Every structure is written in C-alpha cells, then in structure tokens.
Amino acid sequence: MSNRTTAYPFIPYHHTRVAPDDMIRRADEFYRHMNQRRSVRDFLPDPLPNGLLEKMILAAGTAPSGAHKQPWRFVVVTDPDLKRQIREAAENEERENYERRFSQQWLEDLAPLGTDWRKPFLEIAPALIVVFRIDFERDGDTVKKHYYVMESVGIAVGILITAIHNAGLVTLTHTPNPMAFLNRILKRPGNEKPYVLMPVGYSAPDAQVPDLKRKPLSEIILYNQSEPMPETSVTPDWER
C-alpha cells in the first residue's frame, strides 16, 4: 500500500479466511434465520433486558457511511407519555393518508396487508427507536455537509433490523409521512430529519402476519450485463 497522509492513521486489517464449505454453510444458515423475519404489529408490553437496545444500536452504527460522517441518530423512547404522544400524532397523519392522501392504487396494494391508520403498537411495544438522518452539522459558523445520507442511514437501518431479529425480538419499519411531529415531540434540531420509526419488543402469543411469499432467487438476481439466471443452473437447496 502506498503512503497516505490522512486525518486517520491506517492500521493493519486482520481477516480470517473461511473454508469454502464453511462459507456456504454460514450463508445458508444466515439466510434461513433471516427468512424467518417478519414485520410484526402485535407486541407484548414486556420490558427488554437492560443494555440490549444499546448493543443493537451499536451494531447499526457499524454501517458504512459517506466519508465516514455517520449521519444518523437513534432516539430510544420508553417513556409511556412520549409513546402516547407519538402514537396520537402518527395516527393523525395516517388517518389523513388513508382517507385523503393515498391513491386508490396505493390503498388496493395495502389492503392485503390488513393495515389501517390505527397504530396501537406504538404504545404497546416496550420501546420505540426513532432513526433520524443528519443532513449536516454545524461547528461554530462552519457548516459540515454529510454525503450519501439516505443511503448511509438506509444501510444502518438494515443492520438494525437484522440485529433486532438476531436478538429474538420483532419490529417493523413505520413511516407515517410527514414525520415532522417527531422533531417536535423529541426536541430534535432542524438538521435532523426523521427517517423511520421502529417499535421493538416481543411478539404477542396471538400475533398474526400475512402469508406472504418472497420472490425466488431467479427473480431477484442477474449475472453480468443483465443476463437472466441460466436455466441450467442448479436450484439452491433453500428453494427446493
């Protein structure tokens, strides 16, 4: 590696190479585990173990980000009064969405999921994680711009969802657009924009989810120059 003069000292990166068979096994086990993940709306109010939310947010904070600006803020809400305020404000926006803002096509696409403007899970779940994106920061009179903010925060949220599922909990990504009420209720500054609202907790014993089917590999993968998956390819074990 050539000499680099940067604000960050460069250190050796140590990586343990895994045998091909173990790589396939790990990938298969991880896929099978993540394929059990579902967006859940029926929660128990049971409290979470101390320190668990922090560990999962630390995992989300390992996400790559544009110029390493880490343009995210995770606000954990456990106070019942704040959760009630968030639910009421979210339901006000969602009522407008379902009754006036959403197109007929949008409503038809949502219908099979059984959702409506009512969001009781925002009060029942023991914790809410509100993710804010940070478009820029101020250092005195200097404005420090952030880069690829939407992409960076999206990756962090994906890791957070994975961490929540890995811990044995459930969540869903709730985006009651517009979400400016979250700045007001949580007293966040104007340079932070609400990205997603995630209730986190244990699924209720009687929780139900739609019987959805995920697209098979042949519909989501392409090889080289947009070529379709070869018909002679062996069907992976997990799709048999």
Secondary structure, 3 states (H helix, E strand, C coil): CCCCCCCCCCCCCCCCCCCHHHHHHHHHHHHHHHCCCCECCCECCCCCCCCHHHHHHHHHCCCCCECCCCCEEEEEECCHHHHHHHHHHHHHHHHHHHHHHCCHHHHHHHHHHCCCCCCCHHHHCCEEEEEEEECEEEECCEEEECECHHHHHHHHHHHHHHHHHHCCCEECCECCCCCCHHHHHHCCCCCEEEEEEEEEECECCCCCCCCCCCCCHHHHCCECCCECCCCCCCCCHHHC
